């Protein structure tokens, strides 16, 4: 399976980096073709420009500035999102990826004023993330990252595609043992991918 891994963390020594490295290795060892898109390493520019916004609704013009990223997304059969949750949201670079790459004509069409997903090449979605706070705190705040993955992306990809959301909560109080247990959980999930 062709797997696009969207990774967003600036620090190579982070727990997110360890999760990313291990997930990519497990996917490759299982025979998957991995397109490892490290947004920081690729210096992805997350800011939607005025000209891009003006062309946003025009599928003939809107992909120009991000054509390479659009092509990679369209080639993928599975999407893996790997990042921390900061301030109960995705890192700005990842949010910018969604703003600039998930465009009309790429991830959705507008039909009679309503959006209709068109990334039907994506047949599976997995998100791996960590939160500084507890699951309860995330729940009380509506857990925007989980909702984005489990609702917005579900509407963009192939209908009935399986989704998985793996989150390590309470990173601010984590221990070597809790991090190792979560790493094993992630490894197991990707070994069965």
N, C-alpha and C positions, 0 to 999 in steps of 0.2 A: 504494500500500500504506500502511496506517496503521501508523506506526512509533512505538513508545514508547521514548524515549531516557532511560535512567536514568543521571544524571550525579552523581558524588559527589567534589567537591573544593572546599575552602573559599576558595581563592585565585584571583582572576581573572587574575593575571599568570603562572600556572603553565603548564607544558607541557601538562598535562592539559586546562587551559582552552583552549589553542590547538587541541588535537586535537578537543575538543568543539565549539568554534565552527565549525571547518572541516567536520567530519562533518555537523553539522546543516545547514549551508549547501549542501553537496553533495547531501544527501538531498532537500532542498526544491527545489533547482534541477533535480533529476531527476524532479520531479513527485510525490514522496511526501508524504503528510500526516504531519507530525511533531508528536508530543506530547512536548515537551522538558521532562522532569521533572528539574529541578535541585534535588536534595534539600536542599542547604544554603540556596539562595535561597528555597525554599518553607518553610524552617524545619521540616522533617519531624522529628518526635519519634521517635527510634529505640528508646526503652525500652518494652518490653512490660510493661504494668502488671499488678498482681496480679489485678484484675478481668478483664482481657483473657485472662490465662492460665486463669482459672477457666472462661471461656466458650469457650476455644480449640477444644474438640472439638464445639461446637454450631454448625453452619453457620447456624442461624436467628439466632444472636446474635453470632457472632465477628467479623463484618465491620463492625459499627456504628461503632467509633472510626476506622476507616480506609476507610469506604465510598467516598469519592471516589477514593482510590488503587486500590481494587479495581475500580471501574467503569472507570478508565483502562486497567488491565491487561486487563480482559475485552474492551475495544474494540480492543485492539492486534492487528495481524496479524504484527508482527515486534517483537522486543525487542533493543535495543542497550544494552549496559552499558559505561559509560565511567568509569574511575576509576584511581587509582594502586593499587599493592599496597604496603601498609605492614605491616612485621613479618610478611611472608608471609601476609597476609590482606587482606580488603577493609576500607576505612574503616568505622568503627563505624556510621556513619549508613546505609550500604548494607546491612551485616549486619542492622541493625535493621529495614530495609525488608523484607528476606526474612523475618525473624521475625514481623513484624506483618502483612504483606500476603499472603504465600504460605501461606495458611491451608487447613485442611480445608474442602472445598467450593469453594475458589477455585482452588488449584493442584493439589490432589489429593483423592481420596476414599479412605476406608479401607474396604476390602472384605475380609471374612474375615481381619482382622488385618493385611492387607498394603495398602500404598499403591498407588494407581493414578492416574496423571496425568490432569488434566482441563482443562488450558489448551490445548486443541486449536485455539483461535483463533490461537495463535502458531505461525506456519509457518516462521519463520527466526529465528536467534539469532546475534548478533555481539557479542563482547567486545573492547574496546580498553583496554589497560592498560600500565603501566610498572612496572618493578621497579628498586629501587636496586641490587640484586645481580645476579649473572650467572645465565644459564639453568642452568648446572651447579649453583649453590647452590640455586636453586629446586627443581631435580630432586632433589637430596639430601634436601631437607626435605619432599618429597612434593607440592610445588606445590599447596597447598590451593585457591587461587583458580581455577586451571585445572580442577582436579577438580570443584569446585562447578559451574562453568559447563558443562563437558563431560559430567558424569555426572548430577548432581542436576537441573539444568534440562532435560537431555535426557529424563529420566523424567517431567517435568511437561508438556511441550509436545506438539504434534502429532507422532505417531510418524514417524520418518524425516525430520524437519525438518532442513535443512542448518544446520550450526554453523560458526562461524569464530572463532578466538581469535588476536588480534593483540597481541603483546607486545613492548615495547621493553625489553630487559634492560640491565643495567649503567648505569642512569641516573646513578649516582654518578660514572661516568667518561665520560659522554656528551659529545659535542662538537656544535657547531652543525651540522656535516655529518651526524652520525648522527641527530640529531633531525629535520633536514630530510628525510633519506631515509625515516625512519619516517612522517613526515607525508605524504609522497608515496604511500607504501604504503597508508596509511589512506584518503587521497583516492581512490585507484584502487579500493579495495575498495568504498567507498560509491558511486562512480560506476557500478559494475556491480551494485549492490544490486538 
